[in-house]
Amino acid sequence: MRTSKANLGWTTKQENRMANFQAVVHARQEAKRELSTLRETVRILAEQRAQEKKEQDAGKDGQQHGHVNQPA
């Protein structure tokens, strides 16, 4: 059974398209993983910032109340 050159060209085009499609799928999966990691990092940083703000606010409240309670 002989294969024509035109048919070989078509197979190569199909293979290239499939390889490109697989590359796009892989890139999308990788991008989703990176986005998930980035979201997790942002969430952690936001929690840390909120905790630091709570501690700062508690420190400010303690200072304000401390001055009021001190004898003159």
NUPADO-295134 format. One line per 2 residues: number of its first residue (from 1); their letters; for each residue y, z, x of N, C-alpha, C, O. Coordinates in steps of 0.02 Angstrom, whole numbers, plus 50000, padded with zeros to 5 digits. Example, Ala and Ser with C-alpha at 12.3 -4.5 7.8 and 13.67 -1.06 7.14 Angstrom:
<atoms>
1 = AS = 49716 50390 50660 49775 50390 50615 49835 50390 50660 49834 50423 50712 | 49888 50354 50642 49947 50357 50684 50002 50394 50645 50057 50402 50670
</atoms>
This chain:
<atoms>
1 = MR = 49941 50000 50043 50000 50000 50000 50062 50000 50045 50069 50043 50089 | 50105 49952 50033 50165 49945 50075 50225 49974 50038 50230 49970 49977
3 = TS = 50270 50002 50076 50331 50030 50048 50389 49988 50073 50395 49974 50133 | 50432 49967 50027 50489 49926 50047 50542 49969 50080 50545 50030 50070
5 = KA = 50585 49937 50119 50639 49973 50152 50688 50001 50101 50716 50055 50110 | 50698 49964 50047 50744 49987 49994 50718 50052 49965 50756 50098 49952
7 = NL = 50652 50056 49955 50622 50116 49928 50630 50174 49977 50642 50231 49956 | 50623 50161 50041 50632 50214 50091 50704 50239 50090 50716 50299 50096
9 = GW = 50752 50194 50081 50822 50214 50076 50833 50260 50016 50869 50309 50021 | 50801 50244 49960 50808 50285 49900 50779 50354 49912 50808 50404 49891
11 = TT = 50722 50357 49944 50690 50421 49959 50736 50463 50003 50743 50523 49992 | 50765 50432 50053 50810 50468 50098 50870 50494 50059 50892 50551 50069
13 = KQ = 50897 50453 50013 50954 50476 49972 50933 50535 49929 50969 50585 49923 | 50874 50530 49899 50849 50585 49857 50840 50648 49899 50858 50703 49878
15 = EN = 50812 50640 49958 50801 50697 50002 50867 50728 50023 50874 50789 50025 | 50916 50686 50038 50982 50711 50056 51014 50749 49998 51044 50802 50006
17 = RM = 51008 50720 49938 51036 50754 49879 51002 50821 49868 51035 50871 49853 | 50936 50822 49875 50899 50884 49865 50919 50936 49919 50928 50995 49904
19 = AN = 50926 50913 49980 50946 50958 50034 51017 50985 50021 51030 51044 50031 | 51061 50941 49998 51129 50963 49982 51129 51013 49924 51164 51063 49926
21 = FQ = 51089 50999 49874 51084 51044 49816 51058 51112 49839 51085 51164 49819 | 51006 51112 49880 50978 51175 49904 51029 51213 49946 51032 51275 49944
23 = AV = 51068 51177 49985 51120 51208 50026 51173 51241 49982 51197 51296 49996 | 51191 51207 49928 51241 51234 49881 51213 51296 49847 51249 51346 49841
25 = VH = 51151 51293 49825 51120 51351 49793 51119 51410 49841 51135 51467 49822 | 51099 51398 49903 51097 51451 49953 51167 51479 49966 51175 51540 49970
27 = AR = 51216 51436 49971 51285 51458 49983 51310 51500 49925 51345 51550 49935 | 51294 51481 49864 51315 51520 49805 51282 51589 49805 51315 51639 49790
29 = QE = 51218 51591 49822 51183 51656 49825 51215 51701 49877 51225 51760 49866 | 51230 51672 49935 51261 51711 49989 51330 51735 49968 51349 51792 49981
31 = AK = 51368 51692 49934 51435 51711 49911 51430 51767 49860 51472 51813 49860 | 51381 51765 49816 51372 51818 49767 51356 51884 49801 51382 51937 49781
33 = RE = 51313 51882 49852 51297 51943 49889 51360 51971 49923 51372 52031 49921 | 51398 51927 49954 51459 51949 49989 51509 51978 49939 51542 52028 49953
35 = LS = 51516 51946 49881 51561 51971 49830 51539 52040 49805 51580 52085 49794 | 51474 52048 49796 51447 52113 49775 51463 52167 49826 51482 52222 49809
37 = TL = 51453 52150 49890 51468 52197 49944 51542 52214 49945 51561 52272 49953 | 51584 52164 49936 51656 52175 49936 51677 52220 49877 51718 52265 49886
39 = RE = 51649 52207 49819 51665 52249 49760 51644 52322 49772 51681 52368 49755 | 51586 52331 49802 51562 52399 49817 51609 52433 49867 51625 52492 49859
41 = TV = 51632 52396 49917 51678 52424 49966 51744 52444 49933 51770 52498 49947 | 51770 52401 49890 51832 52416 49854 51823 52478 49810 51868 52520 49807
43 = RI = 51766 52483 49777 51753 52541 49734 51752 52605 49775 51782 52655 49755 | 51719 52604 49832 51715 52663 49875 51784 52682 49900 51803 52741 49899
45 = LA = 51823 52633 49923 51890 52647 49947 51935 52675 49892 51975 52720 49904 | 51927 52649 49831 51967 52675 49775 51948 52747 49760 51992 52788 49746
47 = EQ = 51884 52763 49763 51863 52833 49752 51891 52878 49807 51914 52934 49793 | 51889 52855 49869 51916 52895 49924 51991 52906 49915 52016 52962 49925
49 = RA = 52026 52854 49896 52099 52859 49886 52114 52908 49829 52160 52948 49834 | 52076 52904 49775 52086 52949 49719 52073 53021 49740 52111 53067 49721
51 = QE = 52021 53032 49780 52006 53100 49804 52062 53126 49849 52082 53183 49843 | 52087 53083 49894 52141 53103 49938 52204 53120 49898 52239 53168 49913
53 = KK = 52217 53080 49846 52276 53093 49804 52268 53159 49768 52317 53197 49762 | 52208 53174 49743 52196 53238 49710 52209 53296 49758 52242 53345 49740
55 = EQ = 52185 53288 49820 52194 53341 49870 52268 53349 49887 52292 53405 49895 | 52304 53294 49893 52376 53297 49907 52413 53331 49849 52456 53374 49860
57 = DA = 52396 53311 49788 52428 53340 49729 52413 53415 49725 52457 53455 49708 | 52351 53434 49740 52332 53505 49738 52371 53542 49792 52392 53599 49781
59 = GK = 52380 53512 49850 52418 53543 49903 52491 53552 49884 52521 53603 49899 | 52520 53502 49851 52590 53506 49829 52597 53561 49777 52645 53601 49780
61 = DG = 52551 53564 49730 52553 53616 49678 52548 53685 49710 52583 53731 49690 | 52504 53692 49759 52496 53756 49794 52559 53776 49830 52577 53835 49829
63 = QQ = 52593 53729 49861 52655 53744 49897 52710 53764 49847 52746 53813 49859 | 52715 53728 49793 52767 53744 49743 52756 53813 49713 52802 53852 49708
65 = HG = 52694 53827 49695 52679 53892 49666 52686 53947 49718 52706 54003 49702 | 52669 53932 49779 52675 53981 49833 52746 54004 49842 52758 54063 49853
67 = HV = 52794 53959 49838 52864 53977 49847 52889 54020 49789 52928 54066 49798 | 52864 54005 49730 52886 54042 49670 52860 54113 49674 52895 54160 49654
69 = NQ = 52799 54122 49698 52767 54188 49698 52789 54231 49757 52773 54291 49758 | 52824 54203 49805 52844 54243 49863 52905 54286 49845 52950 54263 49810
71 = PA = 52906 54347 49869 52964 54389 49855 53026 54363 49892 53021 54336 49947 | 53083 54372 49861 53146 54346 49891 53173 54395 49941 53226 54382 49971
</atoms>
